[in-house]
Amino acid sequence: MAKKKVRLVPLSEDLEKLALCAVMRGVVPDSELHEDELSKLGKLLLKAVRHLRSYADAPEELPVASIQATASEILGADHEEVRSYAASCFSLAAGREAGDLLRAVRQKSVLVDILNEAGNQLATGALDLGKIAESLSQEDEASHTLSSASDLLINGLPTEPTGLELKTLPLISQASGGLMGMWAVASEAGVGKSTLAVQLAVEYNRVGPVLYYDMENGPDVMLYRIGKRYGGDVEKARRATKNIYFRETIKTLTEDIRLMHKRRCLIVVDSLQKLPTSVDNRRSSLDVWVHRFERLKKQGHTVVLISEKNREQYGEATQRGFKETGEIEYSADFGFHLLPEKGMDTMSKVIIVKNRHRPHSGSVCYLERVNGFRFVERT
C-alpha cells in the first residue's frame, strides 16, 4: 500500500523552535519533522538529533551540549551560530502537544491564522497548545449540515447509554450504567484509589486493551499487587493482564493509541495530579489535560482519572473535591469518592457526586479490601 504523502508547510521561526524543542526533549518523535520545512539551522539540529538517536544508549532527553557538538563537529555547522539557536530552542517548555499542533497545521487551510496564534502566544510567554489543539478539534467535529431533531429520530429513539458491565462491582456498575465515558475517582491517600483502578483495568481486559499510565507506583508494584489478588498464581495473573499495558509516563499517549490500530481502549491515569504541567499555570494545565481526555472519550475511548482530594475536604464528598482542577466536575460522566470508614481499615464508602447517564447519586455501597488488593462490594 502506498505511503500517505505528508503535506509539508514551511514553519515560522517560533513554531520551528517549538517543534525542535519537543524533539530534543524526546516528547515528540523526530519523524514528526521534515527537513524540507525547516530553516538551514533547523535542518542541522534535526540531523544532529537523528545522529545521536542512532546510538542504542541514547537518552530520551538529549543534552543540548551533545546536540551542539554533533551539529558543529560532525555536520560542520558554525559552532557559535548553532549554540545560540539550539539554546533558544531548548529554552521553550514544549510538550507532546507540539506534535499535535504540527499535524494540525499540515491539515488546515487556515495555516496563517494558526501560525500567528502560536506566534502571539510565544511572544506573550503564555503558550497554550492545548487551547489551539482544542479549537482545531472542534472545527473537525463541526458539521456543515443541519438536521432537525425530528430527522434524527426517524429510525426511533436511541438506546440508553450503556457501558461495560463490571462483574466484580455489580452495584457500582448498575448505578453508573457500566464503565463508559469518563470516570473520576477521588479519595484521601491510602484508601485504595490505585487498587480500584487496577480492578477496573482487569475487568476491561476481558473486552479490549488498557493503557495504564501509572505515575504513582511503577509497573513492578502494580504487577505484584495483581499477582497477590490471584494468590500468586502466575498463569491467572497473565490471563488477567494480557491486554493491559503499563506506562510510567504519559508522553507516549498519542503513539500508544495509534499502536492500538483504532481499537477502543480504556485509558487509566493514576493520578491526575502527577501529569506534566506548567509550573506557573498548574491548574490551567491540568484543565487542558482534562479537555484532552474528553476529546479521547468522544473518539470512543473510556477514560478513568484517579484524583487526589483537596485536603480541606477530607471526610466529605462533593463535586469540588477533586484536587487542583475544576474541570472534572463538568467533564466527567461518572464521579465518586471513596471515604474511609472510621475504625474499619479495610472498608470504604462509595459516594457518587456526578452521574450523567443515571439518576443515582449519594451513597451506593461499601467496598471491602480482600487479600489486600481487591475490592468486594458490601451493602
NORGIBEL-V847080 format. One record per residue. N is the residue number from 1. SS is DSSP state (H for helix, E for strand, L for the rest). D_LAST is the distance of its C-alpha to the last C-alpha in whole Angstrom. Layout:
# NORGIBEL-V847080
{{N:SS:D_LAST} {N:SS:D_LAST}}
This chain:
# NORGIBEL-V847080
{{1:L:57} {2:L:59} {3:L:57} {4:L:56} {5:L:58} {6:L:57} {7:L:58} {8:L:60} {9:L:60} {10:L:63} {11:L:60} {12:L:61} {13:H:62} {14:H:58} {15:H:56} {16:H:58} {17:H:58} {18:H:54} {19:H:53} {20:H:56} {21:H:53} {22:H:50} {23:H:52} {24:H:54} {25:L:50} {26:L:49} {27:L:46} {28:L:48} {29:L:50} {30:H:54} {31:H:54} {32:H:52} {33:L:56} {34:L:59} {35:H:63} {36:H:64} {37:H:62} {38:L:63} {39:L:66} {40:H:68} {41:H:66} {42:H:63} {43:H:64} {44:H:65} {45:H:62} {46:H:60} {47:H:63} {48:H:62} {49:H:58} {50:H:59} {51:H:61} {52:H:59} {53:H:56} {54:L:58} {55:L:58} {56:L:55} {57:L:54} {58:L:54} {59:L:51} {60:L:49} {61:L:50} {62:L:54} {63:L:56} {64:H:58} {65:H:61} {66:H:61} {67:H:61} {68:H:64} {69:H:66} {70:H:65} {71:H:66} {72:H:69} {73:H:71} {74:H:70} {75:L:70} {76:L:73} {77:L:71} {78:L:73} {79:H:71} {80:H:71} {81:H:70} {82:H:67} {83:H:66} {84:H:66} {85:H:64} {86:H:61} {87:H:60} {88:H:60} {89:H:58} {90:H:56} {91:L:55} {92:L:53} {93:L:49} {94:L:49} {95:L:45} {96:L:44} {97:H:44} {98:H:48} {99:H:48} {100:H:46} {101:H:49} {102:H:52} {103:H:50} {104:H:50} {105:H:53} {106:H:55} {107:H:53} {108:L:54} {109:L:57} {110:L:57} {111:H:57} {112:H:60} {113:H:57} {114:H:54} {115:H:57} {116:H:58} {117:H:54} {118:H:53} {119:H:57} {120:H:56} {121:H:53} {122:H:55} {123:H:57} {124:H:55} {125:L:53} {126:L:50} {127:L:49} {128:L:46} {129:H:46} {130:H:42} {131:H:44} {132:H:47} {133:H:45} {134:H:42} {135:H:45} {136:H:46} {137:H:43} {138:H:43} {139:H:47} {140:H:46} {141:H:43} {142:L:45} {143:L:46} {144:L:50} {145:L:50} {146:L:48} {147:L:46} {148:L:45} {149:H:42} {150:H:43} {151:H:45} {152:H:41} {153:L:40} {154:L:43} {155:L:41} {156:L:38} {157:L:35} {158:L:33} {159:L:29} {160:L:26} {161:L:25} {162:L:23} {163:L:23} {164:E:22} {165:L:19} {166:L:16} {167:L:16} {168:L:14} {169:L:12} {170:H:11} {171:H:9} {172:H:11} {173:H:14} {174:H:14} {175:H:13} {176:H:16} {177:L:18} {178:L:18} {179:E:20} {180:L:23} {181:L:26} {182:E:25} {183:E:22} {184:E:22} {185:E:20} {186:E:20} {187:E:20} {188:L:22} {189:L:24} {190:L:22} {191:L:18} {192:L:18} {193:H:19} {194:H:22} {195:H:20} {196:H:17} {197:H:21} {198:H:22} {199:H:19} {200:H:20} {201:H:23} {202:H:23} {203:H:21} {204:H:24} {205:L:26} {206:L:26} {207:L:28} {208:L:30} {209:L:31} {210:E:29} {211:E:31} {212:E:29} {213:E:31} {214:E:30} {215:L:32} {216:L:30} {217:L:30} {218:L:33} {219:H:33} {220:H:33} {221:H:30} {222:H:28} {223:H:29} {224:H:29} {225:H:25} {226:H:25} {227:H:27} {228:H:25} {229:H:22} {230:L:24} {231:L:26} {232:L:29} {233:L:30} {234:H:32} {235:H:32} {236:H:28} {237:H:28} {238:H:31} {239:H:30} {240:L:27} {241:L:29} {242:L:32} {243:L:31} {244:E:30} {245:E:33} {246:E:33} {247:E:35} {248:L:35} {249:L:37} {250:L:36} {251:L:40} {252:L:40} {253:H:38} {254:H:40} {255:H:42} {256:H:39} {257:H:38} {258:H:41} {259:H:41} {260:L:38} {261:L:41} {262:L:39} {263:L:36} {264:L:33} {265:L:31} {266:E:28} {267:E:29} {268:E:27} {269:E:28} {270:E:27} {271:L:28} {272:H:29} {273:H:31} {274:H:33} {275:L:35} {276:L:39} {277:L:40} {278:L:43} {279:L:43} {280:L:45} {281:L:42} {282:H:39} {283:H:37} {284:H:39} {285:H:39} {286:H:35} {287:H:35} {288:H:37} {289:H:35} {290:H:32} {291:H:35} {292:H:36} {293:H:32} {294:H:32} {295:H:35} {296:H:34} {297:H:31} {298:H:34} {299:L:35} {300:L:32} {301:L:31} {302:E:27} {303:E:27} {304:E:24} {305:E:25} {306:E:24} {307:E:25} {308:E:25} {309:E:24} {310:L:27} {311:H:27} {312:H:28} {313:H:24} {314:L:23} {315:L:20} {316:L:20} {317:L:19} {318:L:21} {319:H:23} {320:H:26} {321:H:24} {322:E:25} {323:L:28} {324:L:32} {325:L:31} {326:L:31} {327:L:31} {328:H:27} {329:H:26} {330:H:29} {331:H:29} {332:L:25} {333:L:24} {334:E:20} {335:E:19} {336:E:16} {337:E:16} {338:E:15} {339:E:15} {340:E:15} {341:E:13} {342:L:17} {343:L:17} {344:E:15} {345:E:17} {346:E:14} {347:E:11} {348:E:11} {349:E:10} {350:E:10} {351:E:13} {352:E:15} {353:E:18} {354:E:20} {355:E:20} {356:L:23} {357:L:22} {358:L:19} {359:L:19} {360:L:15} {361:L:15} {362:E:14} {363:E:10} {364:E:8} {365:E:5} {366:E:6} {367:E:9} {368:E:10} {369:E:14} {370:E:15} {371:L:19} {372:L:20} {373:L:20} {374:E:17} {375:E:13} {376:E:10} {377:E:7} {378:E:4} {379:L:0}}
